[in-house]
Amino acid sequence: MAPDDSQTMARLLLRPSETCNFSAQVVCTGPNGVQENRVLAIIVNTQGGVEESCVFIIKKQGQMASTLQTVLPIYFDFRISVAQTKAVDKEEKLSMQDSKIDFTLKLFCDQTEITVHIDDLEILQGLLGELRRSHFIAQDVNFYAGGSSHRWVQYYTTADNIKGKEASATPDVTAEEFIAKTSNPLALYFLQPEENQPNDPLAPPRLDISSVKEAWIEKEMRAREASFTDHQFMHAFVGTWNVNGRNATEKLDVWLNVASETKPDIYVLCFQELDLSAEAYIVLDGSKEEEWTRAISESLGSGYQKVASKQLIGLLIIMFASTEHAQYVKEVSTQSAGCGIMGMLGNKGGVSIRIKYKDSYLCFVGSHLAADTSQIERRNQDYQEICRRTLFSSASTYDITKSPASNAALAATNKLASIFESDHTIWAGDLNYRIALPEEHVKNLLKTNEYDALLKHDQLVAQRTLLKAFSEFEEGPIDFAPTYKYDVGTSMWDSSEKRRVPSYTDRILWWSQNPSKDSVDQIYYRSHMEHMISDHKPVSAFFKLKVKTLLRDKQAEVHQAIVKELDKYENECMPDATISTSNIVFDDVRYLEPKKTSITIKNTGRFPAQFRFKPKLQDERFAKPWIWVNPPMGLVMPGEKAQIYITVMVDNESASVLNTGREQMEDILIMHLEYGKDFFISVSGSYIRTCFGNSLEWLSGLDRPVRLWSPADDEDDREDDDSSTLYDQYNVLGTKSSMGSIRDRDSQDMKQLKAVRSLDSLSGSSSSVELNMDKESKNKALKNTRSAEKLAPKKRPVRQLSLPKDLWRIVDFIYKHGLLVDNLFLLSGDRPTMTYIRECLDTGEEFDLSRLLDKNNSTSTESSSQPSTSTTDASGNKNKYKKKANKKNASLKDTDGDGLGTDHDGEDVKRLSAGLAGATLSPRGSSTDLKPQIARPVSILNGIPPKAATFGLGENRGIHSMAEVLLRFLESLKEPVVPTEMYYRALEVANHQQAAYGLLDLMPPVNVNVFVYVTSFLRELILTGGSGGSGNTSGSQGTTMDSGRAGSIYNGNDAASITGRGKRDDEEHRTAKLASVFGSVMLRPPPGAERLSEVEALKRKEFLMQFLQEPAEEDGLGGAFGGGAGGNGAQGSQHGTGGGSVSGASYSSSASLLPKSESEQP
């Protein structure tokens, strides 16, 4: 199998989002110990911003059908073992050489092993290079089994992935093996696809059904020729002589006389160098032809008559037929082809005659090829030119393989026939091939008539063996002396200065359409030493040729029978199959949770059934992005069954359109049988909406959990709202706001009422909210609002939050409970816990602290907060919150000392208001760690497997899970925080802080808010991780830090031990790590971009580090952002002031960035 073929086999199985980086043919040992050819391919997906690789083992079934047998993801623990397959015997050189080209390759990963054999060192080197590169990425980014990477592999289901299902029936017989065994002549055509796939330019050229049928009919007609033909034999004398420009001064009786009772029916004589004069190149002189024709007629006598002749300067071919058999000679045509000077003139070339004798076609060629011992390639070229350019016109060509009607049509077209479109072709002439031995050596062998020894060094014999010239022809045994070169007038070898080496230059060969033994019989093959007028001796051969007379009526009957047979074969090739079901329904499909099923296809016909899933009209892919079929095309042998696995999984590519209701989970798959019918398979499911995989703008427009939203809500808003403004640059309903409250432009009462409704949804709480409003005030506001609604058209302004509430809930949890946790964003989360968190975000349910913190009390004093519940039905339809008043909430004071008579929900709103304020960004140096990482477990550096690392999370399991949920949330955004159209611009300003801040002005408002919010949170995390021990406070937060838990989030060192320069180095280290982690999810290259380079990854990290470090004291940046944060309680107490303005976006102290914990003290 060629490399291109292996690439094609791999591409047949892939979704558009995956690519094949490497493929090669290998040998695998099957379960029965039999070695079988397979394709090994390295498949890559880059949708996550980094290459995720897998090894596929694929079995080829047909030209466009293959089966995926094994999938091996490349994780951090991937291992390779290479060994020589054959044992080496040091004493045998051949054994050592064989061992160097035969290798056994073993691949290990996640308790799975693949063993393959490769016998090509170059392929092995390429494979190992690609595997090591993919493994390096897996180690660097820390891909491991059970992690968040390689989810796309779920689409490529193999038989073992579905329990309780019948195993996939991979046929033991491939398409090639079936073709070899079947007698159906149309199998090769019907086992090719109906049309080449548009994405497969390497597909072989398609066979044409007409050509296939004609070829088989011709083959069968020739095989049955004896049933409609009457065969006889005729005799032909063929001679060749290079006359060296001499006149016919002696009789030709010795040459033309046949010492046999059987006389030739035809004579064909070929002459070379008939005229050597210079005038012969300009004016054709027929006198030489007339002279030699007269000499031939005198020798043959009155029993023969001339049929045809053709002269080309010094070349002449003449045909004579006996008067008795001349009546059988018809359709005579002649042709010439010059190959001499400039490749055109006739001093070298060929002349030929074609006749129809009875119902057989006979062709005779006389030639003179290039001279000189060294001109072997030129002689080969002359032969090819004569074959190519010699074409005969025939007004009544008759083909025994065609019907009478087809022959009549063929005659009307006046088709040109080559020298091989005959029953017999005989080639004679001075071919000029020499003996490749020294002159003396040749003459010594000739003294003892060792002709066989000479012929071993004959150039013509060598070229025929090499298939370079005359390989189609046969030649009889030579038992005579070389015919060149002699002194003129003698039989002595050349005695001139040149002393030419004696050679067999003059030859006669034949070719027959029917290579049976009795088709051609060469009675003799000899030279004639008696003729001495030239430096060549004439050569002759006497043939007995089989010719035929057609029985036309019988031929028509045979042809008709063969056509009927062909129709029967064609009917057998029509596929027929059944499928087990055409309606597939998936219940409760959730984000990134694959669901699988299968259908069974059974071949009920007598021919292999090839199926493929084809796209609908105007579609490029046959299925929507959330569904895939494995295999998408395949082959099922007669009477056998096969499983087709269908996987649905909503990933980042397809989540947005399903979450927003633009599409429903419904699709129709068209399974097409090649040259047969179509099956229509309906696939549907009930999708459970999620906040993951959406755009920031859409998420910011949700004022309720996503499960409680439906597309009808947006329609109602559009119908009811004809005046509300979605965006105001300096309004929190817009996006570039430095305020964290929800406002609009209605009356004060309406503002208060809307605040109550919106803050409920933002906090995710079911408690009532009191924003300095007593019961009487709220009732009054509600009464006034209802009165206004009766008098005015109904209006429901669309709420546009400054950033998604789901992002706020995640960050708020980490801020309250996780700032002091070691290795935050480095340890991978627990998958069940992450699923629970995502469910809470989607439904609006309060986080269960006892589950996420693994203890009854949280790290803060917020233990009095009671979680509320919200419910949704299975289909995700909206249910109303069941609210309970939480009477145990403590009364808190704001930073100014004012009491807030508010419950937990109200404080959440307060925190969100503070959180949406800007942040002072404090750049500070750069890190030496340049490698991008995503949630890499620190324990891996100590050799502990990642799976074991998650078991050591202990009480912080929920916090680490929440941290990974934050990364996965940002990673899932339809458009990254830094829009893809600005990706390369962001890389350009990676080392220009002022330009980097200016880039924010070009981003959509909601992206700016999220970017500032996340980077400010990370800055707070960096500062907190390096703060002091017990009793100290961080800014105005006043959060008591337990000395036993305080420390670096990356190295776990005690905070008290980090002072001075060590503390700054630790901050720089943490900054670099966080920039690497978040840079890969907040900045993603555009789809279809080239592989991520190390330089690109470094720039991505450096761009984000500029927002995590202290501002540089240059270009006015330091003053623009105000003072540093972290430790300055006075400055941290300001909620909307104290910060400068950069690029039109307002920033305040990072100490006030995030909501205060409820344990804060005034």
N, C-alpha and C positions, 0 to 999 in steps of 0.2 A: 504494500500500500504506500503510495507516495505521501510526502508530508502534507501536501494540499488536501489529499483525501482525508487524512486524520483530522485536519482542521474542519473540513466539511462535516464529518461525523459529529464532532463536538458541537458545532454551531446549530445543528439540527435540534438539539435538546434545550438550547438556552433561551431564556427570556431576553427581551431587548436590553435590560439593565445589566446583564452579565456579558463578559467578554472572555475569549480564550487567549491567554498569553503564551501558551506553549502546548504543543501536542506532538505525539510520536507513537508509532506502532511498537508495541511490546508483546511479550509472550507471558501468559499467566498459566499457572497449573490449576486445572479444575479439580473439583471434589473427587473425581474418579482417577486422578493422576494424569490425565491427558493434557498436554500443553495446547493452549488455544491462543489464537491471535486476538489481541485487544488493542484499544486505543487508550493511552494515558494522556489526560489533558489537565492543565492547571487553569482553573476558572477563577475569575476575579470579579468582585463587585466593589464599586467605589461610592455607593450612594451615601455612606456614612462619612465621607470626607477622607477616608483612608482605605487602602487596599485590604480587602478581606479575601483570602484565597482558600481554595479547596482543590483537592485532587479527585478527579473523576476517572473511573474505569468504565469504558464503554465497549459494548459488543456490537459489531456491525451485522445487520441482518440483510440489508439490500442496498441498492444504489442510493436511496434516500430514506433509509430506515435504520434506526439504531436503538439500542436499549442501554439505559444507565444501570450498571450493576453494583457499583460501590462508590460511596461518597466519603472522603476523608478530609474534614476541615483541618486547616493548618493553625493550631493553637501554639501557645508558648512552649508546651512540652513536646512539640514535634521532634522526632528523631529520624535519622537516616543511617542506614548501614549498607555498605557496598562491599561485595566480595567477588572474586573470580569464580565463575561457575564450574569450570573444568579444572580437575587436578593437574598440577604441573609436574612433568617428568623432566628434571634438569638435564638429563642425558639426551633428550630428544629436543632438537630445536623447533620442530614442527609443533610439538606440544606446548612449548612456551609461547609461540606465536598465536596459537589458537586461544590460549588463556587470556591473551591481551585484548581480544575482541569479543569476549563472552562474559557478561557480568550479571550478577544477581543483586537486585536492589530491593531492600526492605524498608518500608515506611511505617513508622509507629506514631500514633497520636491518640490520646484519650482511650486507651485500652483497645484500640483497633489496629490491625496490622495488614499491610498489603505487600505481597511479594511478586515482583515482576522480573523478567529476564530481558536484557538488552544486548545486542551483538554489534552495536555501532558506537564507537568511542566518541565520535563527534556529537551524536544525539545524547549520549550519557552526560557529556560535559555541559551541554546546553540545559538539560533537565536539572542537573545538580545546581547549576548557577541560578536558575529561576526558583528552585525550591529553597535554597539558602537565602535568597533575597526576600521571599515571602515569609520565611521563618524569622528573619531579622525584624521585619515589620511586626509580626505577631508577638515577638518578645518585647519590642520597644513599646508597643501600645498595650501589651498584656491581654491578648485574646486567650480566653480559656473556656472550656466546656461549661455550659450553664450560665455564661455571661451574656451581655447584651449584644455581642457581635454575632455575625454569621446567621442572623435570623432568616435571611433569604434562602438558606439551604433547605428550609422547611418546604419550599416549593418543589424540590426535587426528590419526591418520595420514591423509595425503593420498596420492594415487596415486603421486607421485614418490618417496615414502619407501621403497617396496619394489622393489628391483631384480629384474628377471627376471620380474615379475608383469605380467599384462595390465592395462592402464590401466583405471581405473574408468570404466564406461560411463555417463556423464552424458547422459541423453536430450536430444536437440535439441528435442523437443516436450514442453512442460509439460502438466500436467493441464488447465489452462484452455484451452490450444490444442487439446488432444485433444477436449475437450467441444465446442469451437466447430466442429470438423470432423466429428465423428461424427454419425450419424443415430440413434444409440441414445438413446432418451428417458430411460433409467435411468442414464446415465453419471454425471450429477451426483450421484445418490444413492450409487452404488457407488464413487465416488472420494472420498467422505468416510470418515473412520474409523468403525469399527463403534461405537465409544463415545468420548465426549470423555475426554481424559486428565485424571486427577484433579488434576494439577499445572498445568492450563492453564485457568484460569477465563475467559480471553479468547477461547476457541474459539467460533466462530460457532454459533448454534443448529442442532441437527441437523435434517435433512430427515426426513420421515416417508414410508416407502415407500408406504403406502396413499394419501397425499395426492399423491405424485408420479405414481402410476399413474392415479388418478382425473383428475388434471389433463390427462394425456396422452390418456386415453380421451375426455374431453370435447372436447379440441382436435381429435382425429381424427374424432369423430362430427359435429362441426360442419363440419369440412372436407368430409365425405362426406354431408352432409345432403341434398344434391340426389338422392342415389341411393335414399333411402327417404322422400321427401316429395313432395307434389304442391302446387305453389305457385299461388296466385291473388292477386288484388288487391282490396282494399276501400277505400272512400272515407270519410274522416272530416272533419267540419267542427268546428273548435275556435274559440271566441270568448271574449273577456274584456272586462269593462266595470266600471269603478268608477262606480256610480250615485249616489254622494254622498247616500245616504239617501232618494232620490226614489222615488215610486211609479211603477208601469208605466202611465203616462198616454198613451203613444203606441205605435202599432204598431211591431213589430220586423221588418217585411218587408224593409226596406232592409238591415238588418244580417244577417238569416238567409237572404236570398235568394242562391242560387248561379246565376250567369249561365252555366250550362253544361248540356249535354244530360245529363251524368252527375249524378245526385243523390246526396247523401251517404247512406251506409248508417247512420251514427250522427252525432248532434249532441252535442257536449260544450260547455256554456256555463258560464263562471266569472264570478261577481259578487263585487264588493268594496263595502264600506260599504253593505250592504243595509239595515242598521238602525243609526242613530247615537244612538238614545235611551239614556239611562242605565239604563233598566229591562232593556235587552237583555243587560246584564252579569249580571243576577240571574236573570231568568226567560226561558227560551227561547220566543220567540213565533213560531209557524209561519205566521202570517198573511202575512208578507212573502214567504216561499217560495211559498205558495199563489198569491199575486197574480202573481208573475213566472212561475210554472209555467203559469198560465192564459194569460198573454200569449204565452208561447212556443208553446203548443199551438194558439192561434188563428192564429199566423203559419205554423206548419208544416203544419197541416191534419190530416186524418184518416189520412194515410199513415204517421204516426209515433206511437209510444207511449213513455211514460216508462219507463226501465229502473231508474234509481236516482238518489238525490240525497243530499247531505251538507251540513248547515249548521253553522257555528261562529260564533255571534253575527252579525257582519256579512258573513261569508264564506259563499258558496253555490256548490256545483257540482252541475249537473243533466245527466243523460245521457238522450237520446232515441234510439231505434233504429227504423229503418223496419220496418214489419210484415213485410216480405218477408224481412228478414235477422235479425229478432229471434230466430229459432230457433237461430242460430249463437252467440248470446250466452249464456255460461254462467259459473258460478263468479264471481258478482258479489260484490265486497266493497268496503266504504268505510272511510275512516279520516280522522282529523283530528289536528292538532298545533298547539297554541297557543303563540305566541312573543311575545305582547304585553306588557302591564303585568306586572312581576315575572317576565318570561320565561315566563309560563304562560297569561295570559288571551288570549281569542280575537279581540281587536280587530286583532291581527296574527298571522299564522301561515299554515297551509295545510290544505286539504281535498282529498281524492283519491278516485278510483274505479279499481278494477282489475277487468278482465273477461278471460274466455277467449273469444276469437273463433275458431271452428273449433279448430285446435290451436296457436294463437298467443295469447300473453298481451299485453294492452294496458293501459297505466297512464296515467291523466290526473291532473294536479296543478294545482289553482288556489291562488294564494297572494297575500298582501298583506304586503309587507316594510316595514321601518322607514322612516319618512318623514324629510325634511329633507336638504338638499344635503350636509351634513357627515357624516351617519351612514352612511358607506360600510362601515366595519368592522362596524357593527351589522347592516346588510343581509346582509353575507357570513355573519355568525354565524347569522342567521335561516335562511338557505339551508341551512347545515350542520345545524342543529337539525331542520329539516323532513325532510331526507334521513335523519338518524339515527333519528328517532322514528316515522317513518311505516312501519309494518310491517303486512302483510296476512296474515290467517289463510286457509289454503286447505286444504280437506278432500280434495282430489284433485289435488294438484300433480303434474304430469307433466313429467319432464325428458327431452328427446330424447337426451341423452348417456348415459342409463343404460339398463340392460336392463329388460325388463318386470318381472322379479322385484324389481329394485332400486326401480323406480317404485312397485310395490305396497307395499314396505316404507316408502318415503318418504311415501306417502299416509297410512299408519297413524300416522306420527309427528306429523302435523298441523304441518308445518314453517311458520315465519313467513317471508314473502317481503318483500324491500325493494322500493323503487320501481324499482331497476335489475335486479331479477330478472324481467324481462319482455322480450318481443321488441321492443316499442316503448314509449317513454315520452315524453309530450308535456306540457310545463309552460307554463301561461299565468297571467297575473295582472298586478296592479299591483306591479311590482318596485321602483318608486320610485327607480331610478338616474337621475341627472340629467345635463344638459349642463354641463360645467365651464367655462363662458364667461360673460362679463357679458351682461346682458339685451339691451342695445342691439346688441352684436355679433351675438348670435344672431338678433335680428329683422332685422338688415341682411342676413344670409346667407339668411334665409327669403324675403326679397323676391325673390331670384333662384333660389329652390328649390335652394340648394347643400346638399343633405342629406348628401352624403359629407363635406363640410367639417365639418358639425356632428358627425357620428358619430366623427370622429377624436378628439373630446373627450368622447365618451360614457363615462360611468363604468362601465356594464356591459361594454362592449367592453374597457375597460382591465382590469377585474377578471378577465375571462375570459383575457386575455393573460397576466396574472400568476398564473394558475392558483389564484386565491383563491375564485372562485365561478363556477358554471355552466361550468366548463372542459370538462366532459364533453359538454356540449350543443352543438348547432348552431343557427344562426339564418339565416333567409333574408334576402335583400337588402331593405333598407328604402328605398322610394321614395315615401314619404308624409310629410306634415308631422307635427311632434310632436303627441302626443295630450293634452298637459297644459301649461299650465292656461288654461282659457277662462272668460269671464264666462258664467254660467248663462243659457241661453236664446239664446245667440248663438254665433258662431264667431270672436269677437274675443278676443285675448289678455288675460290678467288685467290689469285696470285698477285693482285695489284698491291699498291702501297698500303691501302686500307686493310687488306686481308680480313674481310668480313668473317665473323664467326658463323659457321654453318647453322641454320635455324629452320624451324618449321613455320615459315611465314604464311604459306598458302594452305588454307584450311576449309573444311566443309562441316557444318553442324546442322542439327535439326531440332525443331520443337513441335510437339503435337498437343492438340486440345484434349485428346483422350490418351492418357499415358499408359494404356494397356499394352501388354507385350506384343500383341499382334497388330498394333496400330501402325507401327513403322518397323520395317526390317531392312537394315543396310546389308545388301548382298556383298558388296566389296567397297574398299576404300584404299586407293593406291595412287602412286605417282608414275610418271612416264619419262624415264631417263633417255628415251630415244630422241626426243625433241630437244635440239640444241641451238635454236636460233635466238634464244633469250638467256639471260642470266638466272632465270627461274625455270623450274620444271613444271609442266602442267600436272594438275591433280584431278581425279574423278572419283565419283561415288555413284553406286547403282542402288536405288531404293525400291522396295516393294511397299506401297502405301495402301492403307485401307480407306476406301471411299464408300459412300452410301447413296442409296436411292430411297427417297422418302415415299411412304405410303400415306398420302395426305389424309384420306378419310380416317385411317386408323390413328394418325397423329392427333386429329381433332378430338377423337373419342378419349384418348389418353389425357389430353390437356384438360378436357371437361371434367374427367374423374378427379384429377389432381386439384382443380379449383374447388370441387365439392368437398374434398377432404380438408382443404384449407378453411372453408367456411365452418366445418365441424370443429376444427381446432380453435377458431376464433370465438365460437360460442362457448367453448370450455373455458376460455380466458376471462369471460365476463364474471366479475366477483359477485358473491352473494354472502350476506352476513346478517346477524341479528345482534341487538344489544339488550342488556338486562333491564334497563330503564331509560326513559328519556326525560325524567323530571327529578331533579335533585334539590332538596331543601335543607338548608343549614339553620339550626336554631341558635339564637343568642351568640352571634359572632362578635368577638371583642377585639380590640386593638392589640396587635402583635401576638394574638393567640391563634395559632393555625388550627383549622378544622379540616379533616380529610375524610374522603370516602372513595369508592371506586365503582366503576361499571364494568361489566363483562361483555366482551365482544366475541362472538362465536362465528367461525367461518363455516358456512353451510354449503359452500360451492365446491368445485373440483379444482380450483386454482388458488394459489396464494392470494390472500386479500391484503392489499396495502391500504392503510388508512392514514389520513392526516387531517388536522384541524385547520380550517382555512378561514381567513378573515371575511367579514361581511363586506358588502359593497361600501366603498369610500373609507374603509378602515384599513390601517396598516397592520394591526395585530389582531389575532383571532379571538382574544379574550381581554376583558378589562383588567387593569393592573392588579386587582385584588384576587385574581384567580389564575391558576396555571394547571396545565395538564401534563402528566408524565406517563408515557412518552407522548409528545405532540404528534408523532408520526411513527408508524410501525408496520409490521408484517405478521400475518397470522396464517399458518399453514392449513390446508384443507382438513376439516374435522377437528381442529384444535381451538382452544379458547385462550384469551389473554385478558389480563386485568389492565384497565386504564385508570390511573389514580388521579383524582381531582382534589386540589388543595386550595382552600380559600384562606387568605390572611391579609388583614388590613394593615399596611405599613405606612410609612411617612409619605410615600408617593400617592397612595389612594385615600388616605384618611380624610383629607380636607373636603373633597367633594361629597363624601358620605356624611361627615359631621355636619356640614352646612346644609344638607338636604338637596344639593344641586343634582345629585344622582341617588338612585335607590340601589340596593344590593340585588340587582336583577341583570341577567345576561342570557343570551342564547348562543350556545356553542354549535358550530356547524362541523360535524365530522364527515368528511368526504371519503368515499371509497374510490380509489383510482379506477377510472373507466367504469364507474358504477354510480350508485345513488348516494344521496346525502341523508345523514341523520341529524335531526335538530334536537339538541339537548338543552332543556331549560334549567338554569341554575339560579337559585334565589336564596335569600337568607334574611333573618331579622338582625339588623346591626344595632349594637349598643353604642351610643355616641360617647365620645371622650374629648377631653380638652387637649389631647395630644395630636400633633399632626396638622394643626391649623395655622392660620396667619395671625400675626399679632393684632392687626387691625380688627379682624373678626372677633377674636377673643376679647378685645377691649370693649366691644360693643355689647357683650353679654352682661346683663345685670342679674343673672341667676345662674345656677349650676347648669352645665350643658345638658344634663339628662332632663332637666325641667324646661328646656327650650325646644321649640319645634319650628319648622319653616313657616307655619301659619302665623307665628308671632311676628315675624318680620313683615309678612304681608299685611297684617293688621296695622303695624306701625306705619308702613308706607301709605296705607289708605287713610289712616286717621291723622297723620302728621303732615300738614301742608306748610308749616312755617318754622318748625324748630331748626336750630342750627346745630350741625354735628360737631364742627370744628371751630374753635376759636383759639388762636395761638396762645393767648394768655388766660384761657378759661380751662378749668380742670376737665370740662367736657371735651375740650380739645386734647392736645397732648404735650405741648411744651410748657406746661404749667409747673410752677414751683409750689403750688398749694396741693394739699392732699384731701380736701373735702370735695363733695359733690354739690355743684351749684347749678342753677339755671337763672333765667331772667324773668321769672314770674314774680308774683307777690311774695311777701315775706312768709305768709301762712303756707303758701304752696311750696316754698323752698323748704320749710321745716317738715312738711308732710313727705316731700320727696326724699329728704335726707333720711327720714325714718325707714322708708321702703328700701332705698338703695343700700343703706348701711347694713341692714339685715342680710341682704344677699352678699355683700362684700365680706362680712365677717364670717359667713357660713354658720351663724348662730341662730337658734330659734327663740332666743330671749327677746323680750321687748326692749326698746331703746328709748332713753330719755335724754335728749340733748338740751339740758337746761329748760325743759318745757314741763310745766305741770299738766296734770290731767285736763284741767279746764282749758288751758291754751290749746292743747292738741284737739280737744273736741271742737273748740271754736274754729280752728283751722280746717278741720274736716267738714264742719257744717258749711263754712263759707265756700269751700271747694265744691261741694255737692251742689250748692245753689248756683254757682257759676257754671257748672257743667250742664245744668238744666236749661240755662239761658243761652249758652254758646255751643257751637259744634264741638263734638268730642275730639280732644287732642291728646296724643300720647307721645311726647317727645322721645326720640331715640336716645338712650343713654350711651355716652362714649366715655369710658373710664380712661384714666391716664395710662394705666397698664393693666394687663390681665389679672383678675382677682386670684386666679389659680397660682400664678407666679408669686403673688404677694403671700398667699397662705404657705407656700413651700418655704420661702425665705424667712417668713415670720417664725415658723417652727424652728428652723435651724438657728435663727438669731436668739431665740429665747432659751433653747435647750442644747445647742450644739457648738457654740463659739469656743468652748473650753475643751472640746473633745479632740484627742490626739488623732493625727492622720486623716483629718476630714478631707474628703474628696480624693483620698488615695486608696481607701479600702472599698471594695465592691460591696454593694448592698445585698440584702437577702431577697431573693426573687418573690416569695410569697408576701413578704412585707411590702415590697414595692408595688405589687399588685393591689394590696389592700389600700395603700396610699393613693394610688391612681383612682381606685373606686371611690374613696372619700372625696377626692377633688371633683370627680364627675357627678356625684350625687349631692354634694354640698354637706355631707355628713361631717360632724365634728371628729377630729382625730382622737382615737382612744389612747390616752397617754399611758394607761397601764399596759397597753400592748406595745406601743412604740418605744417606751422608756424602760420597759421590763421591771417596773417597780411601782408601788402605789403612789409615791409622791414624785413630782418632777423636780428637776434641779433648781427651779425657781420656787417661789412661795405661792405658785398659782394653783395649789392643790384644791382650792375651794371651787374651781371652775368645774361645772358638771357638763359633760358632753350631751348635746341634744341630737336627735335623730331626724332624718328625713327619709322618705321612702319614694321609690320609683317602681313602676311595674316592669315586667320583664322586657318589654319592648322599648323601654326608655321614655315613655310618655310622661308628661308633667303631672306631678302630684304636689299638692300644697304642703308647705312645711307644717309640721305639728309642733307648735311653739309652746314652751313651758317657761313660766317666769322663774328666773333663777334668783332666789331671795338671799343666797349665801354670798353674793358677790360683795367684795369689800369696796368701800368708798375710797377712791384714790384722788390725789391732788395732781394738778398739772404742774409744769415746771415753774410757773409763776406763783405757786402756792394756792391757787384757787381750787376749791373743792369741786369735784365732778360727781354729781349725784347720778352716776351711771353704772350700769352692770357690765358684765364681761364683753358683751357685744359692742357697747358704746366705747369701751376702751380699745377694742380692736379697730374701730373706726378712727379713733384718735391716733392709734399707731399707724394706720394706713395713711392718714393725713400727714403725719410727720414723715413717713417713709417716702412719700411722693415728693417731698422737698428735695432739693439738690444736695450735692455732697462736695466737700473739698477734696480734691484728688491730689495725693502727695507722692509724686514720683521720687524714687530714691535709688540711684545706681542701677546696675544690671547684674544678671546672674551668669554664672559660668555654665549652667546646665542648658544645653541648646536643643535637647530632644523633646519633641511633643509627646505628651502622655495623656491617657484618658483613664481616670479612676484606676490607677495602677496600684495593686496591693503592695504595701511596703514589705510584707512578709515574703514576697517572692524573692527579694534581694537576699534573704537568708535561706533560700532553698525550700521554703514551705510551699506546697501546692496551693493555688488560689482557692480551691474548694475548702481546704482546711482553714484558710484565713477567715472565711466567713463564719466558721464555727467559733472563732475566738472573739467575735464582736461583742458578746456578752450583753450588758445592759445598754450598750450603744448601738445595738443592731438597728434599731429604728432610726437613729440619727444618721448613720451611714447610709441606710436605705433611702432616707429622705434626701441626702446629699446627691446620691446617684439619680434619684428621680428628677432633681433640678437639672442635672446634666442632660438626662434623656429628654426632658421637656424642651430645653433649648435646642437640642439636636433635632428634635422632631418638627420644629417650626417649618412651615411650608417655605417661608423665606427667612433666612437667618437674621439675627439681630442686626448685623452689618449686611445690608442687601448685597446680593451676589453681583449686581451691576457695579458696586463700589469695591468689590473684593480686591481687585488689582490696584486700585487707587489707594486702598488702605495699606497694601504692602509697600507701595512707593513712599508713603510718608511714615514708615515704621520707625525711622530714626529722626523724625522732625516733629517735635511735640506740638509746636504751635500749629503746624499744618494738620496734624492729627486731630486737634481740637476743632479746627475749622471744618474738618470733614463732617462733623456732626451736623452742621447747618444744612448739609445737602441730603441728609437722611430724612425719611418720613418722621413726623413728630412722635408717633408711638414708639418707633424704633429708638429714637433718642432717649425717651423716658426709660425704656427697658434697659438700654445700654448704661445710662447713668445709674439706674437703680442697682443693677447687678454689680457693676464695677465699684460702686460705693460700698455695697455690702462686702465685697471681697477685701476692700481696703480696711474696713472695720475688722474683718476676720484676721487680716495680717497683723494689725496693731494689737488686737486682743490676744492673739497667740503669743505675743512676746512681752506681755505686761507682767507686773510683779506679783507677789504672793498674797497671803491672806490679809484681808482688811483693806486692800487698795481698791480704788475704783477706776473704771475706764470711762473717762470723759464725764459727762453729766449723768451717765446711766446709773451710777451708784450701785451696780450689781456686785454683790460680794463674791469674790473669786476664791474658791476653796484651794488652798495651797497644795493639796494633794492631787488636784486635777489640772491645775494651771501648768502650761508648758507649750512647747512648740507643737504645731499641728503636724509637723513632719518628722521631727527627730525625738520627740518625747522627752527632751531635756527639761529639767526643772527650771522654771522661769527665773528663779532667784539667781541661778548660775549664769544667766545670759546678761551680761552688762557691757556697757561701752561698745567697743568695736564688735565684740561677739554678738551682741544683740542686733546691731545693724546688719552683720553678715547673715544672721538667722532670718531677719526680715527679707533681705534680698533673696535668700534661698527660697523662702516661702512664696515670695512674689513671682519668682521665675517659675516655680512649680504650678502655681495657680494660673499664671498666664498661659502656660503650656496646655493645661487641662481645659480652661475655658476658651482659649483661642481657637481650638479645633472645633468647638460647637457654635461659637458666636460668629466666626468667619469661615465660610465654606466656599470653595471654588464653584464656578458655574457648572451646570451639568455638561458632561462631555469634555471637561478640561483634561489636560494631560496629567500623568501621574504626579503626585505631590512630591516635590523635591525637598531635600534637607534645607536648602536655602529658603525655599518658600515657607516651610514649617517654622524656621527661625524668625523670619520676618513677621509671620502671623503672631508669634509669641511676643516679639518686641513691640508690635503695634499695641497690644493690650497692656503690656507692662507700663507704657507711658501713662496710662490712666490709673495704675495701681501704685505708682511711686509718687513721692513728693514733687511738686512742680519745680522746675529748674529756675534758679534766680537769674534768668536772662530773658530778653525780649519782653519784659514786663509780665511774664507768666506768673511769677510768685505773687505779685500784688493782685493780679486778676483773680486769683483763687482764694485769697485771704490766708489766714494763718493755718498752721497744722492742726490736726485733730488728734484725739487720743490722749487723755490726761488733763485737758483744759476744760474743766467743768463749766466755767463761766461762758466760754464761747460755745460749748456743746449745748448749753441750755437754750440757745436761740433756735427758733423753729422756722423762720422764714427770712432771717437776716444774717448778717455777718459774712455772707458769701458774695463773691464777685459774679460777674456775668461773662460767659465765654460763648461766642458764636450764637448769641441770641438765646441761649438756654441758661436759666438761673441755677446756681448751685449754692448750697449752704454747707454747714459743717457736717462732716461725716458722723459726728457723734449724734446728731439728730436725724440721721438718715433713716434709721429703722425704728419701728415702734418700740416703746419701752416695755420691758417686762413688767408684769403686774406686781412683781416683788419690789419694784423701785420705791425708794423713799424720797420724799421731797428734799 
